């Protein structure tokens, strides 16, 4: 297995107060903050940047920066607030030459993040050009892809993750009605890819994500995971798996009394899925903790190189 073939580790950097696992990690607390909505809390950008640098130093190939929680039921966010949260982080991490992914469903935020990354690189004398290796837009909106998003990707030349989803955070779990979940995920991904191709996005810019945890029941998530080797083998685009700490893992790891394992206790199970995804040839895995997942990828790499 060559370096180019090795599954990449995409580390999650949630600059949010309300993500399901690590929300609030970079919220600045101050007198008068009590009772403020999730949309208007202050963010400690310096702490978020330090965390991003630490993730990269721990072995993350890509740091995925997000400013809006996508957990089921999360508060929908104005793009301007999202940008207030992430743009200073994106600019400073880009200045440190950290490969980045921008987790957003908003075309305006994607465009602003591209500009911030270019500015950060140029400010320290780096090449300001952005390629899919330097910046990816991780668009979680699926069938709700904004009409402007493919144009942003085409104009900027960055990569884009086309993820399967059928709604926003408040509606997606109401739309988990499938006859054949795997076949319908394939068909709907092809539909979203078509939107990007029609806007001039090149095939080499496109990455696909089957959307585990989005608009799917727990059993449907498992069906998609069982089909992952086939999905990867038959895909004409690299495949990203984002299953880290998700709720269906909490169920399978539940205590004898049925109490689900908390999110922070699901990292070993996440690493098990990483190993399976790496063995199947996934382009990347999106995870909360770098080291156990990087170790899982290294074991698979060793297995295939001997």
N, C-alpha and C positions, 0 to 999 in steps of 0.2 A: 504494500500500500504506500503510494507516494504521498508527499506533503500535500499536493494538490487534491488528492483523493480523500485525505483524512477528514472525518467529520469535524466541523468547527464547533466551538463552544461559544454561544451567544449569551452573555450575562445580562440579567435583568437589572435595570436601574430605575426604579419607580419613584419619580419625584412627585408623589401624590400623598394626600392625607388618608386615602380610603381604599387602596388596593387590598385584595383579600388576604395576602400573606404579610407583606412588609410595608403597608401604607403607614404614613406618619413618621417614617424614619428621619425625614429631613424637614419636618415642620418646625418652624421657629415659634417658640412659645413666648408670649409677652402678656403683660397685664392688659386685660380687655379682650383677649382672644376667646374667652369662654363664650360659647353659644354661637360663634361664627360658623357660617355654612362651610361645607367642604370646598366650595368654589373659591373662597376668599381667605384661606389661611396663608400665613407667610411661609416662605421656603428659605431654608439655609442653603443657598447655592454652593457656598464653599464646601460644606460637608458633603453635598451630593457629588461635587467634582472629586473630592478626595476619595470617596467610595468608588467612583468610576475608575480612577487611576489604580486603586487597590485591586479592583476586579481584573483590570488589564494585566497588572503585574503578577497576579495569581495564575494567569494563563488564559484568560478570556481572549478569544480571537476577535470578538466584536462586543461592544457594549451597547445594549438596547435601551435607549432613553425614552421614558414615557411620562406624560403629564396628566393623563386622564385614566382613571381606573376603568377597566373593562369587565370587572366581575359582574355576574348577574345582579341586576337591581341597582347598580351604581348610579350616582347622580350624573346626568349628562352635563358636559362642560362647554362653556363658550370658548371658541378657539383662541381668543385674546388672552384669557386666563391661562389656558394651556401653554401658550407661548411665553407668558411671564414666568412660568415655572421652569421651562426647559431650555430656552434659548441661551441664557448665560452658561448653562452647563454644557450644551452642545458646543458653543464657541470655545470654551476653555479646554474641553477634551479634544476637540479638533486641533487646537494649537499644540497639544501634546502628541499629535499624530496617532491618536487612538482611533481605530476603525469603528464606525458608529452605525447604529440602526436607530431610526426614529419611529417609535410606536405611536401612530396617530391615524385617525380616520378623517382628518380634515386636510383638504388640499392647501388651504392658506397656511396651516402650521407646517406642512411639508415644505412649501416654498420658502417660508421664513427660516426653517431649519437648514435648508440648503445654503441660503445666504449667510447664516451664522457660521456654518462650518467653513465656508470659503473664507469668510472674514478672519476667523480664528487662525486658519492655516497661513494666510497671507501676512497677518500681523507678526508672525514669528519667522517669516522668510521661507515658508514652505510653499510648494506648488499649490495654487488655489484650485486647480482642476479637480473635479470630483468624478470618480469612477465607481462602479458597483463594488469594488474591493475596499473603497474608502467610506462609502455612505450608501445605506439602504433605507428605503421608506418601508416600514413594516405596517401595512394598511390592514387593519382588522375588520373593516366594514363589510367585506364580502359582497353580497348582492346589493348593498346600499352604497357601493363605491360612488363617491361624488364625481360628477361628470368632469370636473376640472382636474381630478387627481392624475389620470393618465397623461394629460397634457403637461403637468408639472414634471412627471417622471421623464417623459420624452424630451422636454426642453433641457433638463438638467443633466441627463446622461447617467444618473445614479441607478442603483438597483431598486427593485420593488418586490416585496413579498405580497403575493396575491393569496389571501386567506379565505377559506370557506366560512361563511357566516350568513345568517338570514335576517338579522335585525340588529338593533343597538342593544346596549346593556340592559335596558328595561323591557325589551320585547323579545329578545332572541330565544329564550327558553320556552316561549309560547309557540314557537314555530318549528319544533322538533318532530314534525309529522312526516315520516318517510315510509315508502313502501320498501325500498332497497337503499339504505343509507349510503353505502359505498358507491353504488352506481350514480346516485343523485349528487353526492359530493363531487364526483368526477365531472358530471355534466355541468354543474353550476360553476366549478372552477374554470372549465373551458369557456363558459359564458363571460366570466370576469376577465380572463386572459384576452378574449376577443375585444373587449373594450379598450384594453391597453394597446393591442396590436393596431387597432383602427386609428389610434391617436399617434402612432409612429414609434411606439416603444419596441425596441429590438428584442428578439427572443433571448439573447444573452443577458438582458437586464432582468429577466423575470425569474422569480423563485416562487414555489407554491407551498402552501401550508394547508393540510386537510382540516384544520380548525378544531382540534380536540378541545372539548370544553365549551364550544360555542354553538348554540342552537342544536344541542344534542343531549339526549339522556345519558345516564351512566352506561347503560348497555350499548347504546349507539357509539359511545366513545370507544368501548372495548372492541366493537365490530370494526371500527376504523383502524384501531391499532393492530388487530389481527391481519388486516388487509395491507398494512403499511409496506411490507416487503414487495408485494405486487404493485402497489401504487408507485413506489420508488423505481422499480424495474421498468415499468411501462411509461413513466413520465418523461417527457422531452425537456423538462426543466428541473433544476435542483429542487430538493424537497427539504423543508424545515419542519421539525417537530417541536411543538410547544406544549408540553404536558406537565411541566414542573409543579409539584405540590398541589395539583388540582384535586377537586373534591372527590372524584371517583377513586383516587388513591386513598383518601381518608376513609372511605367506606370499606375497601378491601382490607385495610389495616385496622379495622375497628376492634375495640375491646370486646370481651365476651358478652358484656351487657349491651352491645350495640353502639357504644359511644365512639364516634368517628375520631380517628387520629388527627390531632391538630396539624395545621399546615406546616409548621416548623419541624414536625416529626416525620415528614414524608420524603426527605432527601435521599435516603437509601433506595426507596422505591423508585424515585425519579432517576437515580443512577442506573437502576436495572433497565428502565425503559431506554435510557441513553445508550446502554450497551447493545440492546436489541436494534435500536435505530441505526447505530454506527455499523453494526454487522450487516444490516440491510443496505447500507450505502447512503444514508441520509447526508445531505449537504451540511446541516447544522442542527443542533438542539438548543432550545432557548430555556435557560435554567436560572434558578436563584443563587445556587452555590456553585462556584467554579471547580474547586479541587476534586470533589468526588466524581463529578461528571467528566472532568478532564482525565482523571485516572481511568474511568470506564472506557473512554475513547482510546487511551494509550494501550490498554489491555487488548482491545479489538485490533488496534494497529499492529501490535506485536503478533497476535494470532495470525494475521493475514500476511505478515512479512517473513514468516518462518516456514 
